[in-house]
Amino acid sequence: MKHIAFFQTDLRVGGVQKSLVNILNDIDLSRCCVDVYLFDRECFFDLPAHENLQIKYLPAAPGFFRVVYFGLARRLLGDVTGGREYDVAVDFNSYQNECAAGVVNANAKKRVMWIHNDVEIKRKNEPKYRILWHFFRGKLRHYDEFAAVSPGIVDGFRRVSGIWDKPITPIPNHIDTGEIFRKAKLSVDFSVDPAKLNLCSVGRLCHQKGYDLLMGYLDQVKKNRRDFHFYLIGDGPDRAALEGQIRELGLGEYVTLLGNQTNPFCYMDQMDGFVLTSRYEGQGMVIWEAKALGLPLYISKNLEAYNPGVTGCEDIVQALTAAKKPEHKVYDDLADYNGEITRLADRLLGL
């Protein structure tokens, strides 16, 4: 029986959090005991119930942990596991010092960090992340292996981290298609206009996701066609700016911000296509969730690097202008995709 520890700050709304929940749902708990250490009790997601899965809540780390060097954070936190022995300890967060300190201080035979983003581009685009990286990069030398959510982020991570001698395994995000199909059919007080081309996206309203870019594209699309509507599921720090841009471009009749939804799939299932124009990603799990629902994908070309097997659009405006309602949508259980992910994750975790 293997003993595995996952460290994550929280299970609030977010792609990293959902990715961990999907792993917990996929992992064979008859073959291992899993402890999940969280620094926040708020949980947005449904967690699997099993005697071999334990959720352990820790006190929230003080805010200054983000801006102290990792060595100090490690000494201040200590061993939060109570001396438990683990075969593998996983820093699933990869951002916060407390998760890294939890892993490094744990009595574990192997320490792994999950990489969720294109950190090379993220450092160039986000001053806040550059500051965090400055303080936490010292933790990287303590890991034995790394997992990356797409092959497209591996080389960039090696360049900025200087880590060339340790294994990095690309393991895309597992997609819980059973949950998606079940929730897609639940009733919701929402409906689209069947006479229009109804498009959607799901994500945090922030610089990385590029929704400001998408509003500019939709402004161009409405000059060529008026029979469309775009629904955006999600929230974030750029919401006010996005609302202002929508007003300025006269997109109020064409764009609806739906905010965070506990069940986005019953909304997505009513759509005629999925759109994503992120500046960069780690992978873009929502792309695969939309693919599972049989939605035509309209994603920018740069996202191909993070999603092997998915074709991006050379020109989003042209693609959306020419888009037609699909005659029928066919669900895809992503069996081959998920099967390979399970195999890779099991190997990394020693299962």
N, C-alpha and C positions, 0 to 999 in steps of 0.2 A: 504494500500500500504506500503510494507516494504521498508526501505532504508538501503542499504548495501554498505560498502566501502571495496575495496581490495587495499592493498599496495604491490607493487612489484618494484624492482629496475628498470627493463627494460623488453622489449619483444624482445631481441636479440635471436639468435639461442640457444636452450637449452630445456631440458625436462621439467623443472619447468615452463618455459615460455609457452611451448606448452600445458602443463596441464592447466594453467590458461585460455588460449585461448579456449580450449575445454569446460571448465566450462562456460565461457561467451557465447559460442554457444549453450550450453544445457539449461542454466537457463531460466525460464519462465519470460521474461521481461514485460509481461502484469501484473504480480503480484508484481513487485518490481522495484525500481529505484536503479541502480548500478553506483557508481562512482569508477573508477580505477585510483589510484594515482601512477604515474611513475616518476622516477628520471632520465630518459633518454628518448630522443625522437626517437631514432633509433628503428624501428620495422621490424622484419623479417616476421611476420605472417599477414594474412588477418584477420581483426577484424570485428565482426558483426556490422551492422549499425542499430541503434534503438534509438528512442527518449528518452527512459528510460535508455540508457547506455551512460555515459559521461567519456571520457578519459581526465584526468587532469595531465598536465605535471608540474613537480616541478623542481627547480634548482638542479643540481647534488650535492650530499653531498660531503663535503671535504674528501680527502683521509684518514685523521687522524681519521675519525669517526670509522674506523675499529679497531683501537687500543686505544680507550678510553672506560672507563667504561660506561655502559648503562645509568646510572643516569645522567652523564654529557652530553651524546649525547641527551638525552631526553630534558634537559634544553636548550641546544643550538638550537635544532630544533623548539621547540614550537609547537603550533597547526597549521598545514598547511592546515586544512580544512576550515578555515574561520568561525569556530564555528558551522558548520553544525551538525545536530543531526542524528545519525544513530542507527538503531536497532542492527546491527552487524558490527563490524570492523574486518577485516581479515588481518593478517600478512601472506601473501602467500609466502613470500620469506624465512623466518625463519633463514636467515644467517645474514643479514645486520642490523646494529643498526638503520639506518634511517627509515626502514620499521617498525621496532618495535616501535620506538619513535612516528611515525605517528599514529599507532594504539593506543598506550597507552595514547597519548595526545588528541586523538579524543574524542568528546562527544558521546560516544556509550554505549548502554545498555549491550552489550556483546562483549567481545574481544576473538578472536580465532587465534591460530597459526597453520598453516599447516606444518607438518613434512614430508620432502621429502626423507630422507635418514636414513640409519642405523647409527645413530650418535655414538653409542657405538663403533662400528668397525671403523668408520671414524676417531674418535679421536685417536684410537690406530695406525692407518695407516698414518695419515697426520699431521705432526707437525704444519703446517700452521693453520689447523682447530683447533688444541688444543689451539693455541694462541687466535684465534677468540672466541672460547668457553669461555676462561678465562675472556675476556672482556665483552661478551654479555650475559653470563648466568644469570645475575641479572634481565634480562627482563622477565624471564620465570614466575616469581611469579605474574606478572600483568595480565596474561591471565586467562580467565574463563574456556575455553575448548580448546582441541587440536584435530586436525584431522591428521591421519597418513595414508600414501598412501598404506600401507599394514599392516596386523596384525603382520607380522614378525618383525617389528621395534618397536613395542609398549613397550615391556618389557625392551629392551635395553635403550630406551629413559627414562623410569622411573628410571632405575638404575643410569644412569649418571646424571640425572637432580635432582633426589631426590623428584620428584613430584609423590606422590601416591594418593593424595586426590582429583584430578580433572579429569573429564571425558576425555578419549581419544577415539575417534571414528575412526576405520579403514574405510577409504573411498578410494578405489583404483582410479587410474586415469581414467577419462572418455575417451573413444576412439570414435572419430568422424568418424565412418565407412562410412558415406555418402561422406565425403570429401575424404577419402582414396580411395573408389571405383571410384569416379569421376576423381581424379588426376592420378590414376593408368593407366587409358586409354588414357591419353594425350600423344601426340607424343614427342619423345625425340631422339636426335642424339646419340643413344647408342644401342648396341645389344650385346648379349652374343653368345658364340659358342654353338650351340644346341647339339653338340656331347659330351660336357663336363657336369659334375655335377657342376652347378653354384651356389655358396653359397654367402651369404652376411651378413653384420652386419651394424648397424647404431648406432653411438654414438660419444661422445667426446673422443679424443685421450689423455687419461690421466690414471694415475695409477689405479684409481678405476675400470675402464672398463676392465682392464686385457688383452688388445690386445697383450701385450708382451707374456703373457702366451699362447694365441691362436696361435701366430706365432710358438712357440715351438711345439705345437700340430700339426700344419700343416706341420712342418718339418718332424714329424714322419709319418704323413699320406702319404707324397710323397714318402716315402720308400716302401709303399705298393700299391700305385696307382698313376697314373700320369694324369688321365682324370678328373681333377677338376680345378676350378678356384674360388678364393675368392675375393670378392669386398667389400671394406670398405668405407662406406659413413660417412663422418664426418671429423673434424679437431680438433686441440688442441695442448697443450704445448708439448706433447710427440711425435709429428709427426717426427721430425728429428731423434730421437732415434729409432723410429719404422722403418723408412726408412733404417737406418744403420743395424738394426737387419735383415731386409728382405734381404739386400745385403749379410750379413755375412752367412745367412742360405741358400743362393742360391734359394730364393723363388720368385725372380723377374718374372719368367714365370708363377707363380701361384697366385700372389697377386697383386691387383690393388687398389691404394688409390684414391678414387674419390673426396675427399674433401667434403665440405658442399654443399648440393643441395637444392634449394628451394622446389623441388618436389622429395623427395626420393622414392615415391610410384611407379612411372613409371619405376624406376630401380628395385625395390624390386619385382614388378610383373613379371619380366622376370626370376626370380631366381627359383632354385629347393630346396632351404632350407635356413633357417636363423640360425645363430650361435651367441651365446653370452656366454662369460666366465668371466663375471665381478667378481672381488674379493668380492664385496658386492654391494647392491643396496638399493634403497628405495622400488621400485617395479620393474622397467624395462618396461616402457610404450611401447618401441619398440617391445618387445616380443608379446604384444597383437595386435599391428599394423600388425606384420607379421602373427599372427594367423588369423586376419581378412582377410588377402589376401590368406589364405589357404596354407601357406608355412609350410612344416615340420620344427619342432623346434629342434635344437640341442643346448641345454643350459646346463651349468654345474649344478650339483646336488644341490649346495648350493643356487641356485636361486629359488628353490621350496619354501623356507620359505617366500619369498617375493611375490610369485605368486601362491596362492592356486588354485588347479585345473590344473596346468601345471606340466608335468613330466620332470625332468631333466635326464641327461645322467650320468651313473656311470663312464663311460670312454669315453671322447670326441673323442680320437684318434680312438678307436674301432668303435664308432658310425659313424664317418665320413668315415672311411675305408669301412664300410659295407653299407653306404648310397647309395640309388638308386634314379634316377630321378622319381618323382611322375608321375603316369599315367595321372592324371588330378588333378587340384587344384580347390577347391570349396570355394568361398567366404563365410565368416561368419559375419553376421551383429552384433554379440555379443549382441543381444537384451536383454537376461536375465541379462547378466553382466552389461550392461549400465543401465538397468532399476533399478537394485538394487542400483547402485551408485547414480542415480538421487534421489531416495527415501531417501537415507542416507544424501546426501548433502542438500536436501530441509529441512529435519528435523533439521539439524545443523544450517541452516541459518534462520529457522523459517518461511519457506514458506508453 
